[in-house]
Amino acid sequence: MAQMFDIRKVTIGPKNLEAIVEVAPSAPLMTSDDAEGTSLVLDLIPELADHICLGDASSHFGGVIENTELAHLLEHVTVELLARTDLAGDISSGRTIEVGDRLYEITFACPDDVLVAAALSSAVWILQWAYSGGGDPQPDVDAIASGLVGLVESLDGGDADQSEGAEEELEFSDEAEEGAYLDPESAEAADLAGEDPEAFEELEDAEDFEDQDPEEELVEDPDAEANQDDEPSQDDPRSGSWPENVPRPRFVR
Ligand SMILES: [Zn+2]
């Protein structure tokens, strides 16, 4: 299937991250439109059923998961990834509202914009996997969460040696000439958002989620957890900086 979700716009406020998400015409709009895909998601992340879900027919997401908007499922998968990082505090829910034809606004409490944006991008990719028929390898949800932790830690600097290397490696060199992508060359990315919300408003037209090769991204790294507290791998600078389990978010300013 072509790309299911198009993240049209991300707005980062002092407390929330708001994403405008378009569901592709070829993608199911409701989870009931592709019950098989939905059960793949639920098999992969059974915890979703226990999510608190206010403002819907049931108080738990399990009560609605089989017949709700794909965008709503995307919200809950993102929240689950955030919960597994243990970095997101008490984020137990987001909010999804329909704002147009196949267009949804998903709002998350946002302790860290990079963390939330990367979790959203990973959730897009998990759903893409499920609604493309599943298959091997399955996404490793815990490894993805570990990857998100590693990402945030690398951007937060860590020790001096490490952050210098990380900065270089995190540049999106292939897109650099466009100069428009969120550039984690800086921990300033995260800092800016805190100090000057204006600076990070309206990241538009994130795209190209489909160019990530699931096979490549899905390689399980049994060491991912063990490596969390270590410096990034020195032997492969490309994979050392960006956790291999985390699709790169590409947000255009
Ligand atoms: Zn919900």
Residues whose N, C-alpha, C, O or C-beta is under 5 A from the ligand:
A	BS01	ZN	I52 C53 L54
